[in-house]
């Protein structure tokens, strides 16, 4: 069983502003869908709410929340990332489990060495955040990781086009520690 984290980020590791992704990249959405399809996905409550509490098709969902009374229909809820991983191990497709956000869940999983593999969409831009509309606390960043402890397995560059306004590279890292 492999525990993976999957995220798209800009050059500054920005993954979201408020409850929204700061880009619309259909090729990244397709990559996410193709990569996670059939496997359990783990996400935090805020990430689940950002998709209107609607489970993505073809993937069992486990939502992590500090609130033990939280209950959504058609998804599982737990209070820790470890409990989410333990539950995911019992599900179909558990040969690989995906952590899909948000920032706090990524940080916890990486800091506690719960992640074996990283799927990173590196978006070739730095998003400008207009702080007249947002405050810095609304910006969500992927945890800093460095190449020390991770081996780059694949890097596939995708050029921008009429539907994808930024170049991006799909990177896959495996943990080596």
C-alpha positions in Angstrom: 0.0 0.0 0.0 1.3 3.4 -1.0 0.2 6.7 0.5 0.5 9.5 -2.0 -0.2 13.2 -1.9 -1.4 14.9 -5.1 -1.4 18.7 -5.6 -1.1 21.5 -8.1 0.9 24.5 -7.1 2.5 27.6 -8.6 6.2 28.5 -8.2 5.6 29.7 -4.7 3.8 26.5 -3.6 0.4 28.3 -3.6 -2.4 25.8 -3.9 -5.5 27.8 -3.1 -6.9 31.2 -2.2 -9.8 31.0 0.2 -11.8 27.9 -0.9 -10.8 28.2 -4.5 -8.0 27.1 -6.8 -6.5 30.2 -8.4 -6.5 28.6 -11.9 -8.6 26.5 -14.2 -6.5 23.9 -16.0 -8.5 21.1 -17.7 -5.3 19.1 -18.4 -4.5 19.1 -14.6 -8.1 18.1 -13.8 -7.8 15.2 -16.2 -4.4 14.2 -14.7 -5.9 14.3 -11.2 -8.9 12.2 -12.3 -6.9 9.7 -14.2 -4.4 9.3 -11.4 -6.8 9.0 -8.5 -9.6 7.1 -10.2 -10.5 3.9 -8.3 -8.4 4.7 -5.3 -9.5 6.1 -1.9 -9.0 9.8 -1.4 -8.4 11.7 1.8 -9.1 15.4 2.2 -9.9 17.9 4.9 -13.3 19.3 5.7 -12.5 22.6 4.0 -11.3 20.9 0.8 -14.5 18.8 0.7 -16.7 21.9 1.2 -14.8 23.6 -1.6 -16.2 21.0 -4.0 -19.7 21.7 -2.5 -19.6 18.5 -0.4 -20.1 16.4 -3.6 -17.9 13.3 -3.8 -15.9 12.8 -6.9 -17.1 9.8 -8.9 -15.2 6.5 -8.7 -13.2 7.2 -5.6 -14.2 6.5 -2.0 -13.8 9.6 0.1 -12.5 10.0 3.7 -12.9 13.5 5.2 -10.7 14.5 8.1 -12.1 17.0 10.6 -11.4 17.9 14.2 -15.2 17.7 14.8 -16.0 14.1 15.8 -19.7 14.8 15.2 -19.3 15.8 11.6 -21.3 13.7 9.3 -21.7 13.9 5.5 -23.8 11.5 3.5 -22.0 9.1 1.2 -18.5 9.8 2.6 -16.6 8.6 5.7 -15.5 11.0 8.3 -12.6 10.6 10.8 -10.7 12.9 13.2 -7.1 12.1 12.3 -5.0 11.5 9.2 -3.8 8.2 10.7 -7.4 7.1 11.1 -8.1 8.1 7.5 -5.2 6.0 6.2 -6.2 3.0 8.4 -9.8 3.2 7.0 -8.6 3.6 3.4 -6.5 0.4 3.8 -9.8 -1.5 4.1 -11.3 0.0 0.9 -11.2 -1.2 -2.7 -8.3 0.3 -4.6 -6.2 0.7 -1.5 -3.0 -0.4 -3.2 -2.6 3.4 -3.5 -4.3 6.0 -1.3 -4.3 9.7 -2.2 -4.2 12.7 0.1 -5.8 15.5 -1.8 -5.7 18.5 0.5 -5.9 20.9 2.0 -2.9 22.7 3.3 -3.1 21.5 6.9 -3.6 17.9 5.9 -0.6 18.0 3.5 1.6 19.6 6.1 0.7 17.1 8.8 1.1 14.1 6.5 4.5 15.3 5.2 5.8 16.4 8.5 4.9 13.0 10.0 6.4 11.1 7.1 3.1 9.4 6.2 3.6 10.1 2.5 5.5 7.7 0.2 4.9 9.4 -3.1 4.2 12.9 -4.4 2.3 13.8 -7.5 3.0 17.5 -8.1 1.6 19.6 -10.9 4.2 22.4 -11.1 2.4 25.3 -12.7 4.8 27.7 -14.5 3.5 30.9 -12.9 3.5 32.9 -9.7 -0.1 33.9 -8.9 -0.5 37.6 -7.9 -2.7 37.8 -4.9 -4.5 41.2 -4.6 -4.6 41.7 -0.8 -7.4 44.3 -1.3 -9.6 41.3 -2.0 -7.9 38.7 0.1 -5.8 38.6 3.3 -2.7 36.6 3.6 -4.5 34.0 5.8 -6.6 33.2 2.8 -3.6 31.9 0.8 -3.0 28.2 1.2 0.4 26.8 0.4 1.7 23.3 0.0 4.3 22.3 2.6 7.8 23.0 1.7 9.6 19.9 0.6 13.0 19.6 -0.9 14.7 17.1 -3.1 16.6 15.8 -0.1 14.6 12.7 0.8 12.7 12.5 -2.5 13.7 11.0 -5.8 12.2 12.5 -9.0 10.7 9.5 -10.9 9.0 11.3 -13.8 8.6 14.8 -15.2 6.2 15.4 -18.1 6.0 18.9 -19.4 2.7 20.1 -20.8 2.5 23.3 -22.9 -0.2 25.9 -22.4 -3.0 26.0 -25.0 -6.3 27.6 -25.6 -7.9 25.9 -22.6 -4.8 25.8 -20.2 -3.4 29.3 -19.7 -0.1 28.1 -18.1 2.6 25.6 -18.9 2.8 22.9 -16.3 4.9 19.9 -15.5 3.6 16.7 -13.9 6.2 15.5 -11.4 6.3 12.3 -9.5 8.6 11.8 -6.5 9.2 8.8 -4.4 10.4 9.0 -0.8 13.9 7.7 -0.3 14.2 8.0 3.5 
